[in-house]
Amino acid sequence: MAEEPRPDSGQDAVESEALRKAEEFIEQEEGAANRLVGWAGIIVTAIAVAMSLFHLYAAYEIVPTQELRYTHVAFVLLLAFLVFPAAKRFRDRIRWWDVIAGLTCVGILIYAIVGGEDFTDRATTPNHTDVILGVVFIILLVEATRRTIGPIVPVIALLFIAYALAGPWLPPPWNHRGYGFDQLVGHLFITLEGIFGIPIDVSATLIVLFTIFGAFLQQSGAGKFFIDFSMTLMGRSTNAAGRTVVLSSFLLGGPSGSGVATTVTIGAVAYPMMKKAGFERNAAGGLLAAGGLGAIISPPVLGAAAFLIAEFLKISYLDVIWMATIPTILYYLSLFFMVELDGRRYGVRGEPYVPEYSLWGLTRRYGFHFVSLVSIVIFMVWGYSPTTSVLYATGMTMLMSYITRETALTPKKLVRALADGSLQSLTAATTCATAGIIVGVVTLTGLGLKFSSIVIDYAGGNLLLTAIYTALIVWIIGLAVPVTASYIICAVIAAPAMIKLGVPDVAAHMFIFYYAVLSEVSPPTALSPFAAAAITGGDPYKTTLQAWKYTLPAFLVPFVFVLDPQGLGLLLILPAGGSWVDIVLITVKAGVGLGALACAAQGWALRRATIVERILLTLAGLFLVFPSLLEGLVEALIGRDISYPAGIGVALFAIVLLKQRLQPARPIQATGQ
């Protein structure tokens, strides 16, 4: 979706070698796919198009649950073995063992579909053939997942299988009665509670449809329009470069749903502007990565994990979109604060951007892309299901593309969109299928309840400590696995701990979702910052720290969901006994608090902040955003209850701003490169 650098743009364009390195990080997130040509490319494209057409048909006509999930996984595994090589040295050619592995998966699932109810009735007592085919299928699934997202998730799945088998020999409280090999294979392979459980249901009914929708937007030029719109709107402001990154990441992130891809797409176009403006390269990379991170939390698409929230909680996906609205606004508000402060800190200088069209001309010519983007929400508000809504939105995107010649989905573009829609869903689909093994073992052994009891015991029943422990668990798991897998694992083993202590289930799951997203900027899987560093030429680890700094204020917000009695207001849910006024108040408090924390993180408010001022700004932000962290300590020190901690935060923030306002102005020097 990125605009290709022009050959004559000289050093204003991002070097092709830098883009190539950045795209390697996209491959790490989405898998290092074969680049197939000739008959191999035609066959894979045909299978991918058939997969997309099948899912579009399933969104229109009712396909029985079992057949839908089995067919979805059959397509996914066949394509995974054909598209993703067993090792790098086998790239760009389909090997005979890839074909055999893919066709074996298809054959096993045809056996399951043909078996019908007789097959599913044997879940508790599978026959010898069922067990053999189940073992072969699990091995092939684990291998396909290794190819698409790396070895970590497959290893975790195998460890969970080992846990299910070794139950009687484990020490308390981890022990359980144990399950025989036949029972375990029957549960994971035959029932709809293992591999073909909730995660794969979400993949088959929502994730693949939204990736098809995103591919249609991409082929119709929506991504380029969103970046051009942002550059044209912000191009004449003093801090045009930073503001362009924030706005374009918000617009592009919604339909993208991929943090790394959004980072690279925007970075290829925006970094030359940032470099000219005076942004330090590590700070520029951190901002690009933080903007890309917003792709996973931005409606209407969010990330794949958001679809799982709806299914786990048995709520509408529209409800998830509403719940994500205020946190997304707060995230980008925090990012905007940080960018503005960076503008002062680095003394950025505005360089006028000369657009091809005026803002009105650009909007009049290509503004229909906005309609395509928001149409999903509009259809859901009108009462259509998420699957029907995305089907209609995809159709609308296709029809509206013909408004202009250059955006029209010609037959070639249409085939590419259908193929890309399926191919781009493979990593999420294999992750969901393998995560089904983990979910199946957890439900079979009761590990979730055991784990929750252990966490609560360690926290002494304290909700604050339980939330902190849960955040650390999600973060640590997220260091090694993608966001989707991190959310699924923690949703089944960590969420019950907070729910046991009275946290509403929606708040607990949104808390885990947001901390799972941190994996995008946390080493060693900090793919977005590493990709941004490849574009800017910065240090990957310094860029990661900058991305952390940009995102840290906003990631205190999830604690408000679970610890503040009014915190549900940030999810657009009325607190008990509350009203819409409470939602407005909690949002304003969080917004002001994020401003204070942004100033503290940047060491700059109206001017450079002293150490004392940064401490006061941090305290102000915490009293506004995360009061329970300090409230108990202050109450213990002064010996009385604090009724209005937000008032203390506002006062401290005002004191710092007033002090800096009354001080003589100091000249701001550009840091440069």
Secondary structure by P-SEA (a helix, b strand, c coil): cccccccccccccccaaaaaaaaaaaaaaaccccccccaaaaaaaaaaaaaaaaaaaaacccccaaaaaaaaaaaaaaaaaacccccccccccccaaaaaaaaaaaaaaaaaaaaaaaaaaacccccaaaaaaaaaaaaaaaaaaaaccccaaaaaaaaaaaaaaaccccccccccccccaaaaaaaacccccccccaaaaaaaccaaaaaaaaaaaaaaaaaaaaaaaaaaacccccaaaaaaaaaaaaaaaaacccaaaaaaaaaaccaaaaaaacccaaaaaaaaaaaaaacccccccccaaaaaaaaaacccaaaaaaaaaaaaaaaaaaaaaaaaaaaaaaccccccccccccaaaaaaaccaaaaaaaaaaaaaaacccaaaaaaaaaaaaaaaccccccccccaaaaaaaaaaaaaaaaaaaaaaaaaaaaaaaaaaaaaaaaaaaaaaaaacccaaaaaaaaaaaaaaaaccccaaaaaaaaaaccaaaaaaacccaaaaaaaaaaaaaccccccccaaaaaaaaaaacccaaaaaaaaaaacccccccccccccccccccccccccccccaaaaaaaaaaaaaaaaaaaaaaaccccccccaaaaaaaaaaaaaaccccccaaaaaaaaccccccaaaaaaaaaaaaaaaaaaccbbbbbbbcc
